[in-house]
Structure formats: structure tokens, C-alpha cells
Amino acid sequence: METFLIKAAQLILSLSLLVFVHELGHFGFARLFKVRVDKFYLFFNPSFSIVRFKKFNGKFHFKWFAKNLEQHVIQKVDSFGIPCVDKKGKPVMVPAPIDQLSDDDWRKHPEHTEWGLGWLPLGGYCKIAGMVDESMDTESMNEKAEPWEYRSRPAWQRLLIIIGGVLMNFITAIVIYAVMLFTWGEEYLPVKNAYLGYDYCQTALNNGFQNGDLVISVNNEPIETEQELLSKIVIEGKQNVLVNRNGKDTLIVMPKDFGEQMLNAEEKGMVRLRVPFVIDLVSENSPAEIVGIQKGDSIVMINSKATPAYSDVVEEFTNFKGETILLGYYRNGELMQDSIQLTTDGKLGIQIKQPYSYFETERNEYGFFSAIPAGLNKGVNTLSGYIKQFRLVFTKAGAQSIGGFGSIGNLFPSQWNWYTFWSMTAFLSIILAFMNILPIPVLDGGYVLFLIYEMITRRKPSDKFMEISLNIGMLLLLALLIFANGNDVLRLFR
């Protein structure tokens, strides 16, 4: 339960921050072009809000746990005083004169933004005056456009208002990466320094890899880091992989659908660093203590079989649970052997040393000014990698791998770690920016598509067309939300 709460808290905090800066992007450009913003909310507020506030008459006014205010509208009448109805016979409503309201009524001060915190933590919104959005508030569209409304602005200004959210998310990711590089620097293990090689997932083993292989190049491009290896083979689908196997260069030709195969097999990752089994702690009265195993001993052999890596030792321990084995280990450079009986769950009663202390890593330090271009470069590379990976979504295996809030939450660690939190937040900010710019009605990309159409044809899509498109977009997003979270539920039962 504690693990769930820690992950949930990180997820909510991260998404809340990203939604806030996204909507702030829309808000900033709207106010830059003198467009009114009716409401700015973190989280949704159906029926009521936790808190809302608005500044008018020179001071802030707060309301706690208050019901949402109804729109102040009346039925439109024609020049003869006859009430207007639409084609379906429904009354055509328009904003009512605000001078009918009392001075302390918030609706009498539409020039000021209402800020609030909703109770449904699934996002947030920025309601811009004169814009048909997901709120489906169309009453104001029945009147002539006012100078302070979104619809009265030229197309290029409306375009900037729309892409402001995506732009802010990308900038946020760059800022986070830059601050992280400035604060923590960047340490990584070059692939060439992984002297024991790597262990590979079953899908990779089925396609020609062997545990212990060390990748040299992919399609003749040298590999520096694990991330480069994964990007080129899994995401980009490159096929010619040159590895060093037992001191000899060996070429492995991978299938083009290797990434899809991994998704089908639900593999968690392609590679895992092979590390030595060096003892750091021996428990009291454990099998290891009984035979005299000491801190610093390095296990390299079991029953005359070489076990140079931690994974090799664990595999053999599993094969001989509760049995007596011949253990070979190095102590101060001397190979020693002892017979030892494993516990029934295949344990010795020891703890190994932190494995990275045995590898030569490389570290890049960044000053304030050098961290900014480095953060930009990291943001661009992350976006580029995600776009390349996105192609897998359109495969059967990729569709089945789509996850909802549960999958996103599991990306965060079970222990609170600020480095990991900010790293994941920057990554999610990139994803949010990319997903929002997709040309789907109700997303920012849908509005961008309509604006491009308007700029080319010099003709605005009709309000009716916009309303229908938004309804279709809402249905598509709802279906995707159900599908993604449904996949999470199915994984629980698997």
C-alpha cells in the first residue's frame, strides 16, 4: 500500500505540474493578445470546486467548496421581439446584460479571470473567451464577436494561443533537463567498459544474441551507451549488429520487426549489465558464514562451471536449492574452493557490493551556461526518440502495450527520488507536448489543423463544424482512455 501511495503521489504531482504549465502557455499568449480568459483551473470541477478565487474591485474574493456558477444567459429575440430557436426548435441563448447582476456577483466582472482548484485530478483547463472548446459552451457564439474574444483575433495570433501549451511543455522539459545537468551532472557507463558484457532478453536470445555479448556497432555506427543500443535496434529497427563474443567479432542480423516481437513478448527491457558477484556482507549463522566466506570474496565457479557474472551465479543457485555445491571464489587474487549447502530457497546469506563500483564510468559536468544547450539537446533527442518509437503504436503488439494511468504511475520508483522524479517529469512533458500536437479534434493539433485550413483558404470552419468535430474528438479520446486503462486492468489479471 505504501508503494502504491508513493507512486500515486509522484504521478499526481508530476501531471499537475505539467498540466499547469501547459494551460499557462495558452493563458500567456491569450493575455499577450488582449484576449480574455474566463477560467483557469487545475483539475476538473464538475458541479463544484474545492476553491476558486477572482480579483475585482481591488481585492481577491475566495469561495470554498462552492457550486459552479450558472451562466447568465437569456433567450435571443429577433428585431420583432420574437424569441429565436435553432433548426431543432431549441432556444438560442445569448449572454444576458451584466448590469442586471449585483456588484458582488462574480459574473459581473468577466474581464477578470476566475482561478480555481477542481476536485477531479485528471487534468485542468484554460477557458478562453470566444473559443469553442471541450466545454461546449456555444452561447457566446450566437452574438457578434467582441474585440476581447479569441475569434476576433487574426489567424496567426490564434495559432500562437493554441500552440502555447505545447511550446510551454517542451520548454519545461528543456529547463528541467538543464537544471538536472547543472545540479547532478551526467554519469554513464560506456558500453565498451562493460567488460563482462550484457545479459539479453529472451526475444534477443531467440534472434541470435548470447549472454555476454558486447555490442560494438549497429549498421557500422559505433555504440557508446545502452540508450544508443536500444534506440537503434528496438526503436529504429536497424538490423546489422556487430558484437564481441568471447574475444571474436560476430555479426548478428536482426529482423525488422524485433521491436514488435519484444512488445508481443511483454519484455521489460532488452539488455541488463552483467556484474561480478562480489560479497559485501555475510549474515550471521548463514551457510556462507559457517564455511568461512568473507567480505570481498568474488564467486566465479559453481560445481566446476564458470559463473563470471551475478546472473550466472543466481541461475546455478536456483538449480541447486537445498543442495551441497562446490563453490569457487577468489580471495586476494587466489582461487579457493569450498563445499557449501544452499538454503531451500537457493541462498547463501550474503549481500553483494554495489556493482557499478567495478566499472569505469564517464562523467560530464556542466556549468550554468553549458547546461542550457545541453538541456536543449537532450530535449530534442528525447522527442526524436519518442517520435521514432511512436510507429510501434500502430502495430498489433504496440496497441496492446498502450497503458493508462497505472502504466504511467509504474514508471516512477517505489521510493521517492528527486532525480528520478524530475527525469520522469521532463520525459512526460515531452510526451504531453507531442500527443497534444497530434491532428485530432479537441487536442491542440486539431485546432492547428483548422487554423492552417483557414490561413490557406481564408475561410473559417463554421461553428457547427467545429462543434461536431470536437464531439468526435471527445469520443475518440474517451475510447482511447478506456482502451489504455483497460489494458492496465488486463495486465493485472495476467
Order of alpha helices (4+ residues) and beta strands (2+ residues): alpha-beta-beta-beta-beta-beta-beta-beta-alpha-beta-beta-alpha-beta-beta-alpha-beta-beta-alpha-beta-beta-alpha-beta-beta-alpha-beta-beta-beta-beta-alpha-alpha-alpha-alpha-alpha-alpha
